[in-house]
């Protein structure tokens, strides 16, 4: 649902070399009775006159753009189907004769499905490859869309719930693919851009999900037949697009190109090392105090974002009657501003490497944005709400890639896929709890009470972020820093990834 998980797994895909293949700049483990073999540093190897290492054959294929486009589009449709109910909650409650809480569950089910299924989905991607995972995601998305077409009846709410459950399972097979597509199809100078493009496809789907449903399904209170017809148009249109994209997925997406796009991909095996253990990796992560603190603080922030997105229609309608269209536009503003925030925060982080300082600053600004949004929502000035929602989205969504990148730094050399899976699982859990509690507070006491509930939890998140010990392990490996000795994990703790004693690390200044 949110693309933070997707952004950084491509790092792991390009670094998870087998035991006999190591990254440039590291030392090859010697065999018994032999001297260590030093591999040249990347910067040294590229100097004029330096002896170039043997290079494997690589090639870029034009088909990579089609693969990226098809995936981005069906990811967009899946995100659209997540939010299409919540943004017109008042319409669906009237049509299906259900409560706000029941409609809210059509969004919450995406979060519920993610938690138990993320690790099986990751295993399937690693073991069975990109094509099967992509077909499952696109196919389930298509099936769910068609089941929704059969749910357009006032007594068929259970059918639309079933359809949304199918779409939520499809989402689990979608969120982990952008990094894999970028790594196995795109060259070294394109991989980050390709991954970001795929991530933005999902975010754009959420933005369209805020914008289109209020336009396609206006609130025709007195004409329920017309309301049902409008819902049918939205559902059949989504199903038709999903079907076309499933066919394109079958025709276009394959596990990998005939030749690898980069040297990093050329040296990788087609499957992970046999001694890699998900269980061991998870145990290592939960023993990492800095990561556990980040786990909770990230869950609070992202869960708050999910809750605000789900309940936005109810908050706006409680303060501004008959403003379904503007509720959708405010949601669009929140998401688009967040897309800009994500890009700018990522660029700033690449430039400064100040992970903790940046993460803490954005967390504090998100809290302040939530406070301002809460107290200006009911001032009878909807133009002000557009501005405050945009500011809130800019910082809240901008935090997502920061949290993931910070997580990678404090957990190196563990798998980025495993750490991101845990971060997203906690985000979904907090999202479920926050949406249920804030939804009840909003219904019983008004939007201000629900928003202040989130503000209180965000204060906890700020405090937890402030006490995280910031040791930039991955950054110092890449940069070759030499300020403070880096503690080398024992073999059973590093899950097969060994670090040399010669490597030294720096710590970011604490706040």
C-alpha positions in Angstrom: 0.0 0.0 0.0 2.7 2.2 0.8 5.8 2.0 -1.2 8.4 2.4 1.4 9.1 -1.3 1.5 9.6 -1.4 -2.3 12.2 1.3 -2.5 15.2 -0.4 -0.9 15.2 -4.1 -1.6 17.1 -3.6 -4.8 20.1 -2.9 -2.7 20.0 -6.4 -1.4 19.3 -7.9 -4.8 22.6 -6.4 -6.0 24.7 -7.3 -2.9 23.5 -10.7 -2.0 26.4 -12.5 -3.8 27.1 -16.1 -3.1 29.9 -17.1 -0.7 32.5 -17.3 -3.5 31.7 -13.9 -5.0 32.3 -10.8 -3.0 31.8 -7.1 -3.6 34.6 -4.9 -4.9 36.8 -3.5 -2.2 36.4 -6.5 0.2 38.9 -9.3 0.9 38.3 -12.8 -0.4 38.4 -15.5 2.4 41.5 -17.5 1.8 41.5 -21.2 1.5 43.5 -23.2 4.0 47.2 -22.6 3.5 46.9 -19.7 1.1 47.2 -15.9 1.4 44.2 -13.7 1.3 43.2 -12.3 -2.1 42.5 -8.6 -2.1 40.0 -7.4 -4.7 40.6 -3.8 -5.9 38.5 -1.0 -4.6 36.0 0.3 -7.2 37.5 3.8 -7.3 41.0 2.4 -7.7 40.0 0.0 -10.4 38.6 2.7 -12.5 41.7 4.9 -12.4 43.5 5.4 -15.8 46.1 2.7 -16.3 44.6 0.4 -13.7 44.2 -3.2 -14.7 40.6 -3.9 -15.4 39.1 -7.0 -13.8 37.6 -9.6 -16.0 34.1 -8.6 -17.0 31.2 -10.9 -17.8 28.9 -10.2 -20.8 26.0 -7.8 -20.0 23.4 -6.2 -22.2 20.3 -3.9 -21.8 17.1 -4.9 -23.6 14.4 -2.5 -24.7 11.9 -4.9 -23.3 12.8 -3.7 -19.8 10.7 -0.6 -20.3 7.6 -2.7 -21.2 8.2 -4.8 -18.1 8.4 -1.7 -15.9 5.3 -0.1 -17.5 3.1 -3.2 -17.2 4.0 -3.7 -13.6 3.6 0.0 -12.7 0.1 0.0 -14.2 -1.3 -3.1 -12.5 0.3 -1.9 -9.2 -1.6 1.3 -9.8 -4.9 -0.5 -10.2 -4.3 -2.5 -7.1 -3.7 0.7 -5.0 -6.8 2.2 -6.6 -8.9 -0.7 -5.4 -7.6 -0.3 -1.9 -8.9 3.2 -1.4 -11.9 3.3 -3.7 -14.4 2.4 -1.0 -13.1 4.6 1.8 -13.0 7.9 -0.1 -16.8 7.6 -0.7 -17.7 5.9 2.6 -21.0 7.7 2.9 -22.1 6.4 -0.6 -21.4 2.8 0.2 -22.9 2.9 3.7 -26.2 4.1 2.1 -26.1 1.7 -0.8 -25.2 -1.5 1.2 -27.0 -0.4 4.4 -24.0 -0.9 6.5 -22.0 1.2 9.1 -18.9 3.3 8.6 -16.9 0.7 10.5 -17.9 -2.0 8.1 -16.8 0.1 5.1 -13.6 0.9 6.9 -12.8 -2.8 7.0 -12.7 -2.9 3.2 -9.5 -0.8 3.6 -8.2 -2.5 6.8 -8.3 -5.9 5.1 -5.3 -4.9 3.0 -3.4 -4.4 6.2 -4.7 -7.6 7.8 -3.7 -9.7 4.7 -0.2 -8.3 4.5 0.9 -9.3 8.0 0.7 -13.2 7.7 1.4 -13.4 4.0 4.5 -11.1 3.5 7.1 -13.8 4.3 5.5 -16.6 2.2 5.3 -14.1 -0.6 9.0 -13.1 -0.2 9.9 -16.8 -0.2 8.0 -17.4 -3.4 9.7 -14.5 -5.1 13.2 -15.8 -4.1 12.5 -19.4 -4.9 10.1 -19.4 -7.9 11.1 -16.1 -9.6 9.6 -12.9 -10.9 7.2 -14.2 -13.5 5.1 -16.4 -11.3 4.9 -13.8 -8.6 3.9 -11.1 -11.1 1.2 -13.4 -12.6 -0.2 -14.1 -9.1 -0.4 -10.4 -8.2 -1.9 -9.4 -11.5 -4.2 -12.4 -11.8 -5.6 -12.1 -8.3 -6.1 -8.3 -8.8 -8.1 -9.1 -12.0 -10.2 -11.8 -10.2 -11.0 -9.5 -7.4 -12.1 -6.7 -9.8 -14.5 -9.1 -11.6 -16.0 -10.4 -8.3 -16.7 -6.8 -7.4 -18.8 -6.5 -10.6 -21.0 -9.3 -9.2 -21.5 -7.4 -5.9 -23.6 -4.5 -7.2 -26.7 -5.3 -5.2 -27.9 -3.8 -1.9 -27.9 -7.3 -0.3 -24.4 -8.3 -1.7 -22.0 -6.6 0.8 -20.5 -10.0 1.6 -19.6 -10.4 -2.0 -17.8 -7.1 -2.2 -15.9 -8.0 1.0 -14.8 -11.3 -0.6 -13.6 -9.4 -3.7 -11.6 -6.9 -1.6 -10.0 -9.8 0.3 -8.8 -11.2 -3.0 -7.4 -7.8 -4.0 -5.6 -7.6 -0.6 -3.9 -10.9 -1.2 -2.8 -9.7 -4.7 -1.2 -6.7 -3.0 1.2 -9.0 -1.1 2.6 -10.3 -4.4 2.9 -6.8 -5.8 4.7 -4.7 -3.1 8.0 -6.6 -3.2 8.5 -6.5 -7.0 9.8 -3.1 -8.0 13.2 -3.7 -6.5 13.5 -7.1 -8.2 12.4 -5.7 -11.6 14.8 -2.8 -11.3 17.7 -5.1 -10.4 17.3 -7.9 -12.9 16.2 -5.8 -15.9 18.0 -2.4 -15.6 21.6 -1.2 -15.7 23.6 0.3 -12.9 22.8 3.9 -14.0 19.1 3.1 -14.3 18.3 0.9 -11.3 17.3 3.5 -8.8 15.2 5.5 -11.3 13.5 2.3 -12.4 12.7 1.3 -8.8 11.4 4.8 -8.0 9.2 4.7 -11.1 7.6 1.5 -10.0 7.0 2.8 -6.5 5.5 6.0 -7.8 3.1 3.8 -9.8 1.6 2.5 -6.6 1.4 5.9 -5.0 -0.2 7.3 -8.1 -2.9 4.6 -7.9 -3.7 5.8 -4.4 -4.0 9.4 -5.7 -6.3 8.3 -8.5 -8.3 6.3 -5.9 -8.9 9.5 -4.0 -9.8 11.5 -7.2 -12.0 9.3 -9.5 -14.6 7.5 -7.2 -16.3 10.7 -6.1 -16.5 11.7 -9.8 -17.7 8.3 -11.0 -20.1 7.6 -8.1 -21.7 10.9 -6.9 -23.9 10.8 -3.9 -27.4 10.4 -5.4 -29.2 10.0 -2.1 -32.7 9.8 -3.6 -31.9 7.6 -6.6 -30.4 4.3 -5.4 -30.8 2.7 -8.8 -28.6 5.4 -10.3 -26.1 4.9 -7.5 -25.9 1.2 -8.3 -25.4 1.9 -12.0 -22.6 4.4 -11.2 -20.9 1.8 -8.9 -21.2 -0.8 -11.7 -19.5 1.6 -14.1 -16.6 2.0 -11.7 -16.3 -1.7 -11.0 -16.6 -2.9 -14.7 -14.1 -0.2 -15.8 -11.6 -1.4 -13.2 -12.2 -5.1 -14.2 -11.7 -4.4 -17.9 -8.4 -2.5 -17.2 -7.2 -5.3 -14.8 -8.0 -8.0 -17.5 -6.0 -6.2 -20.1 -3.1 -5.7 -17.7 -3.1 -9.4 -16.8 -2.8 -10.4 -20.5 0.1 -8.0 -20.8 1.7 -9.4 -17.7 1.5 -12.9 -19.3 3.0 -11.7 -22.5 5.7 -9.3 -21.3 7.1 -10.2 -17.9 9.7 -12.9 -17.6 12.0 -13.9 -14.8 15.0 -12.2 -16.3 16.5 -11.0 -19.6 18.6 -13.4 -21.7 21.8 -11.6 -20.5 22.2 -9.7 -17.2 22.1 -5.9 -17.3 25.0 -5.3 -14.9 28.1 -7.0 -13.5 26.4 -7.1 -10.1 23.6 -9.3 -11.6 26.0 -11.3 -13.7 27.8 -12.7 -10.6 24.7 -13.6 -8.7 23.2 -17.1 -8.6 19.6 -17.7 -9.7 18.6 -18.6 -6.2 19.7 -17.5 -2.7 22.5 -19.5 -0.8 21.3 -22.7 0.7 22.4 -21.7 4.2 20.4 -18.6 4.3 17.7 -18.7 7.0 14.7 -16.4 7.3 14.2 -17.5 10.9 17.8 -16.7 11.8 17.6 -13.3 10.1 14.4 -12.4 12.0 15.9 -13.4 15.3 19.0 -11.2 14.6 16.7 -8.2 13.8 14.6 -8.5 17.0 17.8 -8.6 19.1 18.9 -5.3 17.5 17.7 -2.6 20.0 18.0 0.2 17.6 15.9 -1.7 15.0 13.2 -2.5 17.6 12.9 1.2 18.5 12.7 2.0 14.8 10.2 -0.8 14.3 7.8 0.8 16.8 8.3 4.4 15.7 7.9 3.5 12.0 4.8 1.6 12.8 3.3 4.6 14.6 4.0 7.0 11.8 2.9 4.8 8.9 -0.1 3.4 10.8 -1.2 7.0 11.4 -0.9 7.7 7.7 -3.0 4.6 6.8 -5.6 5.7 9.4 -5.8 9.3 8.1 -6.1 8.0 4.5 -8.9 5.6 5.4 -10.9 8.0 7.5 -10.4 11.1 5.4 -13.9 11.1 3.9 -15.5 10.7 7.3 -13.5 13.6 8.7 -14.3 15.9 5.8 -17.9 15.0 5.7 -18.3 15.6 9.4 -17.1 19.2 9.0 -18.2 20.0 5.4 -21.5 18.4 4.2 -21.9 17.4 0.6 -18.2 17.8 -0.1 -17.4 14.3 -1.5 -15.6 15.7 -4.5 -13.4 18.0 -2.3 -12.7 15.1 0.1 -11.3 13.2 -2.9 -9.3 16.2 -4.0 -7.9 16.7 -0.5 -6.8 13.0 -0.5 -5.2 13.6 -3.9 -3.3 16.6 -2.6 -2.1 14.6 0.5 -0.7 11.8 -1.7 0.8 14.0 -4.4 2.5 16.2 -1.9 3.8 13.0 -0.2 5.3 11.8 -3.5 7.2 15.0 -3.8 8.3 14.7 -0.1 9.5 11.2 -0.7 11.7 12.2 -3.6 13.1 15.3 -1.9 13.8 13.5 1.4 15.5 10.7 -0.6 17.7 13.2 -2.4 18.6 15.0 0.8 19.5 11.7 2.5 21.7 10.7 -0.5 23.5 14.0 -0.2 24.0 14.2 3.6 23.8 10.7 4.9 22.4 12.2 8.1 20.0 9.4 8.7 19.0 10.0 12.3 18.9 13.8 12.2 16.8 13.8 9.0 14.5 11.1 10.3 13.9 12.8 13.6 13.4 16.2 11.9 10.8 14.9 9.5 9.1 13.0 12.3 8.8 16.2 14.4 7.5 18.1 11.4 4.9 15.4 10.7 3.7 15.7 14.3 3.4 19.5 13.9 1.6 19.0 10.6 -0.9 16.6 12.3 -1.5 19.1 15.1 -2.2 22.0 12.6 -4.4 19.8 10.5 -6.4 18.7 13.5 -7.1 22.2 14.8 -7.8 23.8 11.4 -10.1 21.1 10.0 -13.3 22.5 11.5 -12.6 26.2 10.8 -15.1 26.2 7.9 -12.4 27.0 5.4 -11.9 24.1 3.1 -9.2 25.8 1.1 -7.1 25.9 4.3 -7.7 22.1 4.7 -6.2 21.6 1.2 -3.0 23.4 2.4 -2.7 21.7 5.8 -3.4 18.2 4.3 -0.7 18.8 1.7 1.8 19.8 4.3 0.9 16.7 6.4 1.2 14.4 3.4 4.6 16.0 2.4 6.2 15.1 5.7 4.3 11.9 6.6 4.9 10.2 3.3 8.3 11.7 3.0 9.2 9.8 6.2 8.5 6.4 4.6 11.8 6.0 2.6 13.7 7.6 5.4 12.5 5.0 7.9 13.4 2.2 5.5 16.9 3.5 4.7 17.6 4.1 8.4 16.5 0.5 9.0 18.9 -0.8 6.4 21.8 1.1 8.1 21.2 -0.1 11.6 20.6 -3.8 10.6 23.4 -4.3 8.0 24.4 -7.0 6.9 20.9 -8.5 7.4 18.6 -8.8 4.3 16.9 -5.6 3.4 13.9 -7.6 2.3 13.5 -9.1 5.8 13.9 -5.8 7.6 11.5 -4.1 5.3 9.0 -6.9 5.7 9.1 -6.5 9.5 8.8 -2.7 9.2 5.8 -3.0 7.0 4.2 -5.7 9.1 4.3 -3.4 12.1 3.0 -0.6 10.0 0.0 -2.7 9.0 -0.6 -3.7 12.7 -0.5 -0.2 13.9 -2.7 0.9 10.9 -5.4 -1.7 11.8 -5.4 -0.6 15.5 -5.3 3.1 14.8 -8.0 3.0 12.1 -10.4 1.1 14.4 -9.8 3.3 17.4 -9.7 6.6 15.4 -12.8 5.6 13.5 -14.7 5.0 16.7 -13.5 8.3 18.2 -14.5 10.2 15.0 -17.9 8.6 15.0 -18.6 9.2 18.7 -16.7 12.4 19.6 -15.8 14.0 16.3 -12.7 14.3 14.1 -10.7 16.3 16.6 -10.8 13.6 19.2 -9.6 11.0 16.7 -6.8 13.2 15.4 -5.6 14.1 18.9 -5.4 10.3 19.5 -2.9 10.0 16.7 -1.0 13.1 17.8 -0.4 11.5 21.2 1.0 8.4 19.7 3.2 10.5 17.3 4.8 12.1 20.4 5.8 8.6 21.5 7.3 8.0 18.1 9.3 11.2 18.3 10.8 10.1 21.7 11.6 6.6 20.4 13.3 8.0 17.3 15.4 10.4 19.5 16.9 7.6 21.5 17.9 5.3 18.6 21.6 4.7 18.5 22.7 5.7 15.0 25.4 3.5 13.7 25.7 3.8 9.9 27.0 0.3 9.2 26.1 0.0 5.5 27.2 3.5 4.6 30.6 3.0 6.3 31.2 -0.3 4.4 30.5 1.5 1.2 32.5 4.6 2.0 35.4 2.8 3.7 35.2 5.1 6.8 37.9 4.6 9.5 36.9 6.4 12.6 35.5 3.9 15.0 36.0 0.1 15.0 32.9 -1.8 13.7 31.9 -4.7 15.8 32.0 -7.8 13.7 29.0 -10.1 14.1 29.6 -13.7 14.9 28.9 -16.1 12.1 25.6 -17.3 13.6 24.4 -13.7 14.0 25.3 -12.4 10.6 23.4 -15.2 8.7 26.3 -15.9 6.4 27.4 -12.3 5.8 30.9 -11.8 7.3 32.6 -8.4 7.9 36.3 -7.9 8.1 38.0 -6.5 11.2 39.7 -4.0 8.9 36.5 -2.3 8.2 35.8 0.7 10.5 32.6 2.6 11.0 31.4 6.0 12.1 28.5 6.9 14.2 26.2 9.8 13.4 26.1 12.5 16.0 23.3 11.9 18.5 20.6 14.4 19.2 
